[in-house]
Amino acid sequence: MKWQIILKVQGLLLIILSIMMIFPLLFSLYYKGNDTFAISLALIITLAVGLLLAVTCKVKRNIKAKEGFIIVSLGWILASLFGGLPFYIHGSFGSYINCVFEAMSGFTTTGATILTGIENIPKGLLFWRSLTHWLGGMGIILLTIAILPFFGIISGHLYKAEVPGPTKDKISPKIKDTAKILWLIYTGLTVLETILLMFGGMDLYNALCHTFGTLATGGFSTLNSSIAGFDNLYIEIVIIVFMYLAGVNFLLHFYLIKRKFKDFIKDREWRFYTSVLLIAITAITLNLFLNNTDPHFMMKNEISGEFKNNIFMALRAAAFQTVSITTTTGFCTADFNMWPSFSRILLVFMMFFGGSAGSTGGGMKQIRVLIIFKKVLNEIKKMAHPKAIFYVKVGKNHIPQPIVSQVTGFVILFILLFSGVTLFLAFMGYDLITSFSASIATLGNIGPGLARVGAVENYAFFDPLSKVVLAFSMLLGRLEIYSVLLFFYSITERR
Amino acid sequence: MKWQIILKVQGLLLIILSIMMIFPLLFSLYYKGNDTFAISLALIITLAVGLLLAVTCKVKRNIKAKEGFIIVSLGWILASLFGGLPFYIHGSFGSYINCVFEAMSGFTTTGATILTGIENIPKGLLFWRSLTHWLGGMGIILLTIAILPFFGIISGHLYKAEVPGPTKDKISPKIKDTAKILWLIYTGLTVLETILLMFGGMDLYNALCHTFGTLATGGFSTLNSSIAGFDNLYIEIVIIVFMYLAGVNFLLHFYLIKRKFKDFIKDREWRFYTSVLLIAITAITLNLFLNNTDPHFMMKNEISGEFKNNIFMALRAAAFQTVSITTTTGFCTADFNMWPSFSRILLVFMMFFGGSAGSTGGGMKQIRVLIIFKKVLNEIKKMAHPKAIFYVKVGKNHIPQPIVSQVTGFVILFILLFSGVTLFLAFMGYDLITSFSASIATLGNIGPGLARVGAVENYAFFDPLSKVVLAFSMLLGRLEIYSVLLFFYSITERR
């Protein structure tokens, strides 16, 4: 393992990051905000460090698998350390830990914020905050679909590439080509949603910010009251549709473009993901309606208005929150912390399910949940027929045993880490519901949880150490845990 | 599959059950309680139905594996249906669902009660209630160590029998002999604890009832305030020691008797179980002490007394509650629902760990937790060395892949069922903490949970349907889930 090669890639990454800071700078100049200096200085520092690393580190060979993991983990950490600079220099985000927390929350597409008054922040900084989502979302898609497989990582969805069958990945085998196609899809969806949101009355700035938050399944908004602040059914529907699309494996969008609708429809993870969403929306709608619950819309006209039980209003709130939470976006139109226990717990479970593999969504990923359901069913069948051999099948494909084993290992590790972060937060003195919901809301890259981290709350009240742990939890969740743990394992392993 | 053979065994079981009812009858007669008629009538009904089934059903061949599962599941259900008869006929336990809940809670060694005023119940009935623990505890040891392996069930601890090595089970290979030895150990421990408790000032009746509750890791007490009611440090220490012993694999007690101390000490599950307990006790003691928390002893003199922070009092409360909860007993000396979040959550996690395999303890079992920890560690190592092959090792023994697979399947199924019961309770309108803690407290066969099912509370307030689901959850937990699910799978499976 050579640190030179790792640092060189980090340098290139920082250079890209500094170039990206030009966009918030433009918005800052356009809106004449007081954040121009902060963004400019951050840009210069990031560029300088990036150039220094890129120039001084010499590289003579290709990247090895283990180095790849370190590059990825370190990349996300450095991006957050430098990405938080504009916030820190401006001063409106408070301590540097706050700024790194916010940047990590952005790059990991979590969307948990430490801001208490979002509307007071200059627009350039808020644009940068949303742009970190978009960059992180793109990064994770490239990583999981285009890059990680070549380092030997078997991601949940990759069973398709492992076994012959009709759903086998037919995108170009070359990384560069795949990456290009994915960039095009991601950018295409971005342009489309931005235009559609502008039709709904948003200006370009707001449309872009919310598009970034949607497609990256991030959840940062430019308003304290999130999507509720627009109080516009059309905007809600557009965002629901694009959150849903962002939670689909991006390979499937490629099928759509190629008009291979059959391949799209046949995909078992997509079917599972869609069914789970429909079932959860129905259950929560009925729960709200039958319990005569005010959905607690966060819109201004709802606060003064009297509550009348209405199944369409229940559906409106349930559909938006379920899609937002399951895809791990975290946008809000209603304060679901006020909903009945059943809806609240169901939403927490949905946080574990998360998006599809190869999407920008977090959580454990739908395909993994599907595989463990099938595995458990198999174990029961095995008891009835001890001598028979059962394979885990998804659609017509047998999932090889090592992949099933890796998937169950991942699920258990995910639950262990969830437990660990929960225990830590409880140890720091936070109440039970806040502790476990903040734990899954960060590990699953969702953002809002329950109780003190609920839809109308934020993460500002946590102590600095807890903020560091929560930021690390986001990173673990985003990079699918293994690569981060491997990073530490590699450093500590004795030969 | 022949129903005749299944029903005949059920008949024999009911006959044994009716014979066991003689003991509470004797106590009822001795204390001249008003429960003599209820117990007598229940005894006669149970005996009559038992004889009817045993005589009318003809059996010509041995029991097959699948029939074995049904016999076991149905056995526990019938025992609860008939075991609840004395309570129902007497009338002091309320509805028949209440009575079956209480009997199921007894036979599954859960110890969750629907009684609000335990001291008002006649002593014969309370003795029967505690005796159900003892019978259930014995049943589960016989089942998991002596009987199930012969039906092809690979229980967590049974890897020892599967692989050669120094810890291989050396008890007689014949079921009857094994069963006999286990009976002797169980009875021996019972006599010993009863005598030790009587030394502490308990009368025979109380000593027996609490011994049953301890050795079965049950938790029913004859007092509303549980062990706190005796306010006696000696009694607490005796019960801590015997709860601990009840959570150890009973095969290890056999080693102790044979003076094979080395084999005892070498056992990896025992080491893990003991380490987990020591770590948890230390953590909770420090948490209570450093947070300046009143342990909330449920003893009368504590209620009026002023609280002074004292590390020995913290240790006294922490040691008792940690051992009680981890071994899934559920006796209480302090109201741990009033403890800081960290201690509460840690106790909830301990509920998942549970006792050792082959003990009377519930939960997921220590060996399974140990195996999944090792499995997860392996998956991380695999990422660093993709071409190397790693085996899950416990001590010097490799755990074969099918067993690792079954263990992970079990753990995931356990978590899924926990989630399912939690969702159901939330759906019925109970609050979040009550829902999830009642779910694990029943599935793990513990008894007390948090919030409305906390140490000073009971299960009386649940609606009838929830009581049925909770009773079923106890059964699922007690029979290690698979056998119960297989029961339904066998019935519904189409050929």
Interface residues (C-beta under 8 A of the other chain):
Chain A: A65 K66 F69 G152 I153 N287 N291 P340 S341 F342 R344 I345 L346 F349 I372 F373 K375 V376 N378 E379 I380 K381 K382 M383 A384 P386 Q401 V404 S405 Q406 T408 G409 F410 V411 I412 L413 I415 L416 S419 T422 L423 L425 A426 F427 G429 Y430 D431 L432 I433 S435 F436 L450 Y482 S483 L485 L486 Y489 S490 E493
Chain B: A65 K66 F69 G152 I153 N287 N291 P340 S341 F342 R344 I345 L346 F349 I372 F373 K375 V376 N378 E379 I380 K381 K382 M383 A384 P386 Q401 V404 S405 Q406 T408 G409 F410 V411 I412 L413 I415 L416 S419 T422 L423 L425 A426 F427 G429 Y430 D431 L432 I433 S435 F436 L450 Y482 S483 L485 L486 Y489 S490 E493
